[in-house]
């Protein structure tokens, strides 16, 4: 992923937060919003991410990507990344369409989505 200082990154399906913490370390004064549909995963991420949460570089939110919406006055994100997210793995086309619409709505007009499909991550075009 093309990470750099100051980016706003949305991690979809964060699990215990390892990738969110790694991204937060690489984007300086940027911000990571890590979401997961599982309350248990969010609690695990909170427990393991106290430094990043305290610094304000990381926020956690329980949400399924197919239902995700930016909060009022929340700035859009520059990059979204999803690793092993069922709603984006192609097995459920209607769910995937809903999820991709939500991702597109959460990103800037130049925003990029990266999904795991081996090494390297694959960029998914959201707009033509």
N, C-alpha and C positions, 0 to 999 in steps of 0.2 A: 504494500500500500504506500502511496506517496504521502507519508506523514511529514509534517513540518510544524514549526512553532506557530502557535496561535489558532490552529484548526479546531473546529467543533466536530466531534465524532460521535456517531450513534452506533453503539454495539448492540446488536439484536441477538437475544439468546445468550446472555452473559454467563450463565451458570455461576460458579463461585467467584468470578471476577478476575481471573488471571490475565486474560487478554486486555481487559479494561485498564488494569493497573499498568501493564506494559505500555499501552498506548499513552496513558496519562504521563508516564515518564518521558515520552518522546515528543510531546507537543507543547512543552513549556507552559506558557500561560493560557493555553487552549483549554478546552473542556471536553470531557467524555460523559455522555449519558449512556448508561448501561441498563438495558431492560431485559426482563425475563418474565415469562408467564407464571413461573413457579415462585410462590412465596418462600419456600425453603431455599431455593437458589439465591434469592435476594438477601435473605438472612445470612447465608454463608458468605456472600460477597461483602455484606456490611461488616461482618466479623473480621474478614481478612483485609479490608481496605480502609482501615481507620485513618491512616496518614493521608491518603489521597482524598478521602471524604472531608477531612478537617481542612485540607488546603484549598478546597473548593474546586479542584481540578476534576473531580469525579462526582457524579450524582447517580443514584440507583433508583429505579422505578419498576414496580411490578406492573407489567403490561404485556399482552400478546400483540405481536406486530400487526396482525390483521385488524386490530381494534385501536391501534396506537394513534394518538393525536397530540400535537404540540399543545402545551398549556398556553393560556392567554399571555401574550407578550414574550413568549419563549422564542428566541431567535432560531432560525433553521440551521441545519447541520451541513457541513461541507462534505463529509464522508460517512457512509454507513457500511458496516461489516457484519456478516452473519456466518457463523461457523456451525455446521450441523443443526440447522433450523428446519424443522419439519414443514413449516408453512412455505418454505422457499426451496424445497428439494425436488419439486416436480411431480410428486406423487398425488397431490391434491390440487388440480388446476384452478378450480374456482377460489379456493383458499389462497393460492399463490397470487392470483390476479388481485384479490383484495389486499393482500400484504404488500404487493409491489406498488399499488396505488397509495397506500399509507406511507411507504418509504419515500416515494416521489414527493408527496405532500410535505414531508418532514425535512427535505433537503433544499438547499439553495438551487437556483436555476442551473448552476454548473456542478451540482453535487454528484458524487459518484457512489455506486453501490458495489461492494466486493463480496462474493460468496465463495465458500470453499468448494472446490471441485478437484482437489489434488493440489499439487505444488507447481506453480504459484496459484494464488487466489485468482478468480476470474472476475473481470468487471462485467456487470450486467447493465446494459443501456436501458435507461428509464424513459428517456425522451428522444425524439427524432429531431 
